[in-house]
Amino acid sequence: MVCYVIPAVAAIIHYVLRKKHKTGKNSLAHSWLTLLLSGGAIFGIVDHLWNGELFLIGENLGIDILLGITITTVTIASWAIIVLISQFNEKEITTLPNS
C-alpha cells in the first residue's frame, strides 16, 4: 500500500526542477501542478493513516505502484485540462471588446 509514494516523489521532483529552471520558477500553472501532486500524496497518506496501513506493503507491490502511477497520471491530466481551460478563458477575456 505505497501508492502515495509515486505522487509524492513526482511532487518533489517537479518542485526541484521548477526551482532550478527559470522558465517554470514563477509559473502559476506549474505551481498548480506541484500543489495538485502534493495534494494527491497527502490524500493517500491520510487515507492510509486512517486505515492503519501507512507503511504496509501489499501482497502485490506491482499493483500498488501501478495505482500510484495512475493517480499521478490522472492528476497531471487534470492539471493539463485546468491549464487549457485557464488559457482559453484568458484569451476570451483579452478578446472582449471594451464597454
C-alpha positions in Angstrom: 0.0 0.0 0.0 2.6 2.5 -1.0 0.6 4.1 -3.8 1.0 7.6 -2.2 4.8 7.4 -2.7 4.6 7.9 -6.5 2.7 11.3 -6.4 4.9 12.4 -3.5 8.1 11.7 -5.4 6.6 13.4 -8.6 5.7 16.5 -6.5 9.2 16.7 -5.1 10.9 16.2 -8.4 8.6 18.7 -10.1 9.2 21.2 -7.3 13.0 20.8 -7.5 13.1 21.0 -11.3 10.8 24.1 -11.3 13.1 25.9 -8.9 16.2 25.0 -11.0 14.8 26.2 -14.3 13.8 29.8 -14.7 11.0 29.1 -17.1 8.8 27.4 -14.6 10.0 29.1 -11.4 7.3 31.7 -11.3 4.7 29.9 -13.4 1.3 29.8 -11.8 0.4 26.7 -13.8 3.5 24.9 -12.6 2.7 25.9 -9.0 -0.7 24.4 -9.5 0.8 21.1 -10.6 3.1 21.0 -7.6 0.1 21.6 -5.3 -2.1 19.0 -7.1 0.6 16.3 -6.9 1.3 17.2 -3.2 -2.5 17.1 -2.5 -2.7 13.6 -4.1 0.2 12.4 -1.9 -1.3 14.0 1.2 -4.7 12.4 0.5 -3.0 9.0 0.1 -1.1 9.4 3.4 -4.2 10.5 5.3 -6.2 7.6 3.8 -3.5 5.0 4.8 -3.2 6.6 8.3 -6.9 6.4 8.7 -6.9 2.7 7.8 -3.8 2.0 9.9 -1.7 0.8 6.9 0.7 3.7 6.3 3.9 1.7 6.0 2.4 -1.6 4.9 3.4 -3.1 1.6 0.6 -5.0 0.0 0.9 -8.6 -1.3 1.3 -7.3 -4.8 3.8 -4.4 -4.9 3.3 -4.0 -8.7 -0.4 -3.2 -8.3 0.4 -0.6 -5.6 3.0 1.0 -7.9 0.5 0.9 -10.8 -2.1 2.6 -8.6 0.4 5.3 -7.7 1.3 5.8 -11.4 -2.4 6.0 -12.2 -3.1 8.6 -9.5 -0.1 10.7 -10.8 -1.2 10.4 -14.4 -4.8 11.4 -13.7 -3.5 14.3 -11.6 -1.3 15.5 -14.4 -4.1 15.1 -17.0 -6.5 17.0 -14.7 -3.8 19.8 -14.4 -3.4 19.9 -18.2 -7.2 20.3 -18.6 -7.2 23.1 -16.0 -4.4 24.9 -17.7 -6.1 24.6 -21.1 -9.3 26.0 -19.7 -7.4 28.8 -17.9 -5.6 29.7 -21.1 -8.9 29.6 -23.1 -10.6 31.9 -20.5 -7.6 34.3 -20.6 -7.8 34.5 -24.4 -11.6 35.1 -24.2 -11.2 37.9 -21.6 -8.5 39.6 -23.7 -10.5 39.5 -26.9 -13.7 41.1 -25.3 -14.5 44.5 -26.8 -14.2 47.4 -24.4 -17.5 48.5 -23.0 
